[in-house]
Amino acid sequence: MTIKAYSIEGNGTFAQDVPAFAAAIKGAGADIVLVPGVSRAKRSMPAAAMRAGAAIDTNVVAVQAEGEKLTVQRWAYRQRILTTFTRAARPWVILVDPSLFGDICAQLGVTPEAMPSGAAVETRTTVNGVVAAGKGGESTIKPDSPLLFVAGAGWTKKQADGQSHAADAESIILQFLDKSQASLGSTKSLVDMSGEGNAVLSFMTHLNQVGQTGSTPRHPKGLSTCCHGEEPHVVGWRFIKERRAVNIDANCGWARGKADVLYVADAFAVMAKVNELLCK
Ligand SMILES: Cc1cc2nc3c(=O)[nH]c(=O)nc-3n(C[C@H](O)[C@H](O)[C@H](O)COP(=O)(O)OP(=O)(O)OC[C@H]3O[C@@H](n4cnc5c(N)ncnc54)[C@H](O)[C@@H]3O)c2cc1C
């Protein structure tokens, strides 16, 4: 059984990537093609695999090789059931969790090569360039970012002076996201607030909600601010290994073993200082 691994860097369009990836799968001549499941691969690799006559599985978190047999694991039912399975089809393209790609390649003894690009594009569309991810100002959810930044309802609640400071909160958070390129997460309390006459953050939507009834992102690090750290929210952090939180309440949920570090401090002051340092 031959295994080939490709790393994927940078941006690409579906029209350009599908023929290039399909050519790479065919050209690899391998039984198994391992690729990190970054958003670019998730967008184009399934269509490329279909063109190349390959089977494909995504969101794989473990790969085990035994002789000619390969088994993989992936979560199902919103991370409640871990499934183990194999396929007879070859070639088999496997998109592994990006944070585990290096470990899985090392465990299988394969060294990733850069994914070849530049295959002839069969389209009448001329691509003049690619807008860098996040530069449009509209996308706050960045699955490939190393950092998840969670903003909780505290950002819009009354502060020590008896007033809420939503406008300040917006500008501090947006400045931090711009400087750090972190992905923005939120709590149910904050995203549910809109439409009820509360102070809201204009860029926050239900898509940002992390937790039991929200998403379960996979960033390596997380920073929670003005969020209480209740279990239905923190359950969405199960894949985030390094966790820090800023809360004025020393008895909040993060203090009960849910964060590695809790800064008992005013998040407005802390994040303004962080922004100042990032601007230097
Ligand atoms: C069935 C069910 C499903 C749920 N699913 C989800 C889910 O998917 N995701 C989710 O998030 N929640 C979920 N919840 C709700 C969850 O239980 C909490 O109510 C919610 O997470 C609380 O949001 P919060 O921490 O932002 O708000 P709050 O509980 O209001 O906490 C605000 C925090 O901000 C702090 N704060 C205020 N000002 C400052 C400041 N200046 N500096 C620092 N800290 C400050 C306060 O000390 C407080 O801890 C669910 C609940 C149920 C019952």
The ligand as an SDF file (V2000), in Angstrom:
LIG
                    3D

 53 58  0  0  0  0  0  0  0  0999 V2000
  -30.1460   23.5810   26.1540 C   0  0  0  0  0  0  0  0  0  0  0  0
  -29.1720   24.7160   26.2370 C   0  0  0  0  0  0  0  0  0  0  0  0
  -28.2590   24.8570   25.2120 C   0  0  0  0  0  0  0  0  0  0  0  0
  -27.3460   25.9180   25.2530 C   0  0  0  0  0  0  0  0  0  0  0  0
  -26.4270   26.0240   24.2380 N   0  0  0  0  0  0  0  0  0  0  0  0
  -25.5050   27.0190   24.3280 C   0  0  0  0  0  0  0  0  0  0  0  0
  -24.4950   27.1460   23.3140 C   0  0  0  0  0  0  0  0  0  0  0  0
  -24.4670   26.4110   22.3260 O   0  0  0  0  0  0  0  0  0  0  0  0
  -23.5790   28.1320   23.4390 N   0  0  0  0  0  0  0  0  0  0  0  0
  -23.6010   29.0140   24.4990 C   0  0  0  0  0  0  0  0  0  0  0  0
  -22.7350   29.9020   24.5500 O   0  0  0  0  0  0  0  0  0  0  0  0
  -24.5280   28.9170   25.4520 N   0  0  0  0  0  0  0  0  0  0  0  0
  -25.4820   27.9440   25.3840 C   0  0  0  0  0  0  0  0  0  0  0  0
  -26.4340   27.8760   26.3490 N   0  0  0  0  0  0  0  0  0  0  0  0
  -26.5210   28.9930   27.3320 C   0  0  0  0  0  0  0  0  0  0  0  0
  -25.4710   28.8910   28.4430 C   0  0  0  0  0  0  0  0  0  0  0  0
  -25.9700   28.0590   29.4600 O   0  0  0  0  0  0  0  0  0  0  0  0
  -25.1980   30.2900   29.0360 C   0  0  0  0  0  0  0  0  0  0  0  0
  -26.4090   30.8940   29.3900 O   0  0  0  0  0  0  0  0  0  0  0  0
  -24.4680   31.2260   28.0850 C   0  0  0  0  0  0  0  0  0  0  0  0
  -23.3310   30.5980   27.5590 O   0  0  0  0  0  0  0  0  0  0  0  0
  -24.0440   32.4610   28.8810 C   0  0  0  0  0  0  0  0  0  0  0  0
  -23.4670   33.3820   27.9960 O   0  0  0  0  0  0  0  0  0  0  0  0
  -22.4020   34.4630   28.5380 P   0  0  0  0  0  0  0  0  0  0  0  0
  -21.3800   33.7740   29.3410 O   0  0  0  0  0  0  0  0  0  0  0  0
  -21.9700   35.2580   27.3680 O   0  0  0  0  0  0  0  0  0  0  0  0
  -23.3290   35.4420   29.4020 O   0  0  0  0  0  0  0  0  0  0  0  0
  -23.4430   35.6750   30.9440 P   0  0  0  0  0  0  0  0  0  0  0  0
  -23.7940   34.4190   31.6690 O   0  0  0  0  0  0  0  0  0  0  0  0
  -24.3680   36.8350   31.0990 O   0  0  0  0  0  0  0  0  0  0  0  0
  -21.9770   36.0740   31.4060 O   0  0  0  0  0  0  0  0  0  0  0  0
  -21.4090   37.3110   31.1280 C   0  0  0  0  0  0  0  0  0  0  0  0
  -20.0550   37.2940   31.7920 C   0  0  0  0  0  0  0  0  0  0  0  0
  -19.3640   38.4790   31.4410 O   0  0  0  0  0  0  0  0  0  0  0  0
  -18.5670   38.8510   32.5640 C   0  0  0  0  0  0  0  0  0  0  0  0
  -18.2190   40.2720   32.4000 N   0  0  0  0  0  0  0  0  0  0  0  0
  -19.0450   41.3490   32.3780 C   0  0  0  0  0  0  0  0  0  0  0  0
  -18.3380   42.4600   32.1680 N   0  0  0  0  0  0  0  0  0  0  0  0
  -17.0510   42.1050   32.0730 C   0  0  0  0  0  0  0  0  0  0  0  0
  -15.8450   42.8140   31.8640 C   0  0  0  0  0  0  0  0  0  0  0  0
  -15.8150   44.1440   31.7180 N   0  0  0  0  0  0  0  0  0  0  0  0
  -14.6910   42.1310   31.8100 N   0  0  0  0  0  0  0  0  0  0  0  0
  -14.6790   40.7800   31.9570 C   0  0  0  0  0  0  0  0  0  0  0  0
  -15.7850   40.0440   32.1560 N   0  0  0  0  0  0  0  0  0  0  0  0
  -16.9640   40.7060   32.2140 C   0  0  0  0  0  0  0  0  0  0  0  0
  -19.4390   38.5510   33.7520 C   0  0  0  0  0  0  0  0  0  0  0  0
  -18.6640   38.4170   34.9270 O   0  0  0  0  0  0  0  0  0  0  0  0
  -20.0960   37.2470   33.3340 C   0  0  0  0  0  0  0  0  0  0  0  0
  -19.3520   36.1430   33.7740 O   0  0  0  0  0  0  0  0  0  0  0  0
  -27.3550   26.8340   26.3340 C   0  0  0  0  0  0  0  0  0  0  0  0
  -28.2840   26.6610   27.3720 C   0  0  0  0  0  0  0  0  0  0  0  0
  -29.1810   25.6230   27.3160 C   0  0  0  0  0  0  0  0  0  0  0  0
  -30.1640   25.4730   28.4280 C   0  0  0  0  0  0  0  0  0  0  0  0
  1  2  1  0
  2  3  1  0
  2 52  2  0
  3  4  2  0
  4  5  1  0
  4 50  1  0
  5  6  2  0
  6  7  1  0
  6 13  1  0
  7  8  2  0
  7  9  1  0
  9 10  1  0
 10 11  2  0
 10 12  1  0
 12 13  2  0
 13 14  1  0
 14 15  1  0
 14 50  1  0
 15 16  1  0
 16 17  1  0
 16 18  1  0
 18 19  1  0
 18 20  1  0
 20 21  1  0
 20 22  1  0
 22 23  1  0
 23 24  1  0
 24 25  2  0
 24 26  1  0
 24 27  1  0
 27 28  1  0
 28 29  2  0
 28 30  1  0
 28 31  1  0
 31 32  1  0
 32 33  1  0
 33 34  1  0
 33 48  1  0
 34 35  1  0
 35 36  1  0
 35 46  1  0
 36 37  1  0
 36 45  1  0
 37 38  2  0
 38 39  1  0
 39 40  1  0
 39 45  2  0
 40 41  1  0
 40 42  2  0
 42 43  1  0
 43 44  2  0
 44 45  1  0
 46 47  1  0
 46 48  1  0
 48 49  1  0
 50 51  2  0
 51 52  1  0
 52 53  1  0
M  END
$$$$
